[in-house]
Amino acid sequence: MANLRWLFATNNRHKLEEAREILAPFAEICSLEEVGIDVEVEENGQTFLENARIKAEAYSKLSGLPCFADDSGLCVDALNGAPGIFSARYAGEPCHHGHNNAKLLAELKESVNRSAHFHCSIATVGLAPENPHFEGKVFGQIGWELSGEKGFGYDPLFIPESYTQTFAQLGPEIKNRWSHRALALNQMAEYLVRS
């Protein structure tokens, strides 16, 4: 994969920066916007991996480039794994992080069980011969209130194991090392080293 151009099926600036930092030794990583794709693919899978695979296959076909895509979300034990694959639009359309966090806090208002984990699945197309996938999980707790301004999504509520602060308080240096997406991307990097 060295010196290749790979499409990361996202326009999320935070995700793109994280992927570029980890995968820079292997390829130039570009976004959907950078290759001129403005098409939204319907994610109708039942799992994170199914949704990631749908995106990777569709955007590889549209771009003609090797592609990888992620699907990720927050799974809360007391909510039977919700919001799960619906994390981005938990409070409805369009995606609004503030509304999602408010809904989550309301749903957990009476719950003493705050256990949760972030899950990320990465699917690849063009990574011969088997188009592998990679999974990352980070476990922790949901806080009782929003804390911190350095993250996005559910970061102001999620306190990873072994820490007393949220991802939004800990900042990108720690999050990029221990996040669910970083873990999956590092698995991808390890695979590429061995290939």
C-alpha positions as CSV (number, residue, x, y, z in Angstrom):
1,M,0.0,0.0,0.0
2,A,3.0,2.3,0.3
3,N,2.8,5.5,-1.8
4,L,-0.8,4.8,-2.8
5,R,-3.8,7.0,-2.5
6,W,-6.5,5.7,-0.3
7,L,-10.0,7.1,0.1
8,F,-11.3,7.3,3.6
9,A,-15.1,7.3,3.2
10,T,-15.7,10.3,5.4
11,N,-15.9,14.1,5.4
12,N,-15.5,14.2,9.2
13,R,-12.4,16.4,9.9
14,H,-11.7,14.7,13.2
15,K,-11.8,11.2,11.8
16,L,-9.7,12.3,8.8
17,E,-7.0,13.8,11.0
18,E,-6.9,10.7,13.2
19,A,-6.6,8.4,10.2
20,R,-3.9,10.5,8.5
21,E,-1.8,10.5,11.7
22,I,-1.8,6.7,12.0
23,L,-1.7,5.6,8.4
24,A,0.6,8.3,6.9
25,P,3.5,5.9,6.5
26,F,1.5,3.7,4.2
27,A,-0.6,6.0,2.0
28,E,-1.9,9.4,1.2
29,I,-5.4,9.4,2.8
30,C,-8.0,11.6,1.2
31,S,-11.6,12.4,2.0
32,L,-14.8,12.1,0.0
33,E,-14.8,15.9,-0.5
34,E,-11.2,15.9,-1.7
35,V,-12.0,13.4,-4.5
36,G,-15.2,15.3,-5.5
37,I,-17.8,12.8,-4.2
38,D,-21.0,14.3,-2.8
39,V,-23.2,11.2,-2.6
40,E,-24.6,9.8,0.6
41,V,-24.8,6.1,0.8
42,E,-27.7,4.5,2.7
43,E,-26.3,2.7,5.7
44,N,-29.0,0.0,6.2
45,G,-26.8,-2.7,7.8
46,Q,-27.7,-4.3,11.2
47,T,-24.2,-4.0,12.6
48,F,-21.3,-1.6,12.6
49,L,-19.3,-3.9,10.3
50,E,-22.1,-4.2,7.8
51,N,-22.5,-0.4,7.6
52,A,-18.8,0.0,7.2
53,R,-18.7,-2.6,4.4
54,I,-21.6,-0.9,2.6
55,K,-19.8,2.4,2.6
56,A,-16.4,1.0,1.6
57,E,-17.7,-0.9,-1.3
58,A,-19.9,1.9,-2.6
59,Y,-17.3,4.7,-2.4
60,S,-14.6,2.5,-3.8
61,K,-16.8,1.9,-6.9
62,L,-17.6,5.6,-7.2
63,S,-14.1,6.8,-6.9
64,G,-12.1,4.0,-8.5
65,L,-9.8,4.1,-5.5
66,P,-8.9,1.6,-2.7
67,C,-11.2,2.6,0.1
68,F,-11.8,2.1,3.8
69,A,-14.8,3.1,5.8
70,D,-15.7,3.1,9.5
71,D,-18.9,2.8,11.4
72,S,-18.8,3.5,15.1
73,G,-20.9,4.3,18.0
74,L,-21.6,4.2,21.7
75,C,-23.1,1.1,23.3
76,V,-24.6,1.7,26.8
77,D,-25.1,-1.4,29.0
78,A,-28.2,0.0,30.8
79,L,-29.8,0.7,27.4
80,N,-29.3,-2.8,26.0
81,G,-26.5,-1.5,23.8
82,A,-28.3,1.6,22.5
83,P,-27.7,4.0,20.9
84,G,-25.4,1.6,19.0
85,I,-25.5,1.9,15.2
86,F,-27.9,4.8,15.6
87,S,-25.5,6.9,17.7
88,A,-25.0,9.7,15.2
89,R,-28.8,10.4,15.0
90,Y,-29.9,9.2,18.4
91,A,-32.0,12.2,18.9
92,G,-33.3,12.3,15.3
93,E,-32.3,13.9,12.0
94,P,-30.1,15.8,11.3
95,C,-27.2,14.7,13.5
96,H,-26.8,17.0,16.5
97,H,-24.3,16.2,19.2
98,G,-25.9,18.4,21.8
99,H,-29.3,16.8,21.4
100,N,-27.8,13.3,21.4
101,N,-26.0,13.9,24.6
102,A,-29.1,15.5,26.2
103,K,-31.2,12.4,25.2
104,L,-28.6,10.0,26.6
105,L,-28.4,11.8,30.0
106,A,-32.2,11.8,30.2
107,E,-32.4,8.1,29.4
108,L,-29.8,7.3,32.1
109,K,-31.3,9.8,34.7
110,E,-32.3,7.0,37.1
111,S,-29.6,4.5,36.2
112,V,-26.7,3.8,38.5
113,N,-25.2,1.4,35.9
114,R,-23.2,3.8,33.7
115,S,-21.0,1.2,32.0
116,A,-20.6,1.7,28.2
117,H,-18.1,1.2,25.4
118,F,-17.3,2.8,22.1
119,H,-17.1,0.4,19.2
120,C,-15.5,1.0,15.8
121,S,-15.5,-1.3,12.8
122,I,-13.3,-0.6,9.7
123,A,-14.0,-2.3,6.4
124,T,-11.6,-2.2,3.5
125,V,-11.9,-2.6,-0.3
126,G,-8.7,-2.9,-2.3
127,L,-6.5,-4.3,0.4
128,A,-5.6,-7.6,-1.3
129,P,-6.2,-10.4,-1.1
130,E,-8.9,-10.6,1.5
131,N,-10.2,-7.1,2.2
132,P,-9.8,-7.5,5.9
133,H,-11.7,-5.6,8.6
134,F,-10.6,-4.2,11.9
135,E,-12.4,-3.7,15.2
136,G,-11.7,-1.4,18.1
137,K,-13.4,-1.1,21.5
138,V,-12.8,1.2,24.4
139,F,-14.6,0.6,27.7
140,G,-15.6,3.1,30.3
141,Q,-18.5,4.9,32.1
142,I,-21.0,7.6,31.2
143,G,-20.6,10.7,33.3
144,W,-23.5,12.5,35.1
145,E,-22.9,15.7,33.2
146,L,-21.1,17.2,30.2
147,S,-17.4,17.9,30.9
148,G,-14.7,19.2,28.7
149,E,-14.5,21.0,25.3
150,K,-11.7,19.2,23.4
151,G,-13.8,16.4,21.8
152,F,-16.9,15.9,19.8
153,G,-19.9,13.6,19.8
154,Y,-20.3,11.8,23.1
155,D,-16.7,12.7,24.2
156,P,-18.0,15.1,26.9
157,L,-19.8,12.2,28.6
158,F,-17.5,9.2,28.2
159,I,-14.9,8.5,30.9
160,P,-12.5,5.8,29.6
161,E,-11.3,3.0,32.0
162,S,-8.3,4.0,34.1
163,Y,-9.2,7.7,33.9
164,T,-11.3,10.1,35.9
165,Q,-11.9,12.6,33.1
166,T,-13.9,12.5,29.9
167,F,-12.4,12.2,26.5
168,A,-13.3,15.8,25.9
169,Q,-11.3,16.8,29.0
170,L,-8.3,14.5,28.2
171,G,-7.9,15.9,24.7
172,P,-6.8,14.5,21.4
173,E,-3.4,13.2,22.3
174,I,-4.8,10.7,24.7
175,K,-8.0,10.0,22.7
176,N,-6.0,9.4,19.5
177,R,-4.0,6.8,21.4
178,W,-6.9,5.0,23.1
179,S,-10.0,5.7,21.2
180,H,-12.0,2.9,19.5
181,R,-11.2,4.3,16.1
182,A,-7.5,4.6,17.0
183,L,-7.4,1.0,18.1
184,A,-9.0,-0.2,14.8
185,L,-6.7,2.1,12.7
186,N,-3.6,0.8,14.6
187,Q,-4.7,-2.8,13.8
188,M,-4.9,-1.7,10.2
189,A,-1.5,-0.2,10.4
190,E,-0.1,-3.4,11.9
191,Y,-1.6,-5.4,9.1
192,L,0.0,-3.2,6.5
193,V,3.4,-3.5,8.2
194,R,3.1,-7.3,7.9
195,S,1.8,-7.2,4.3
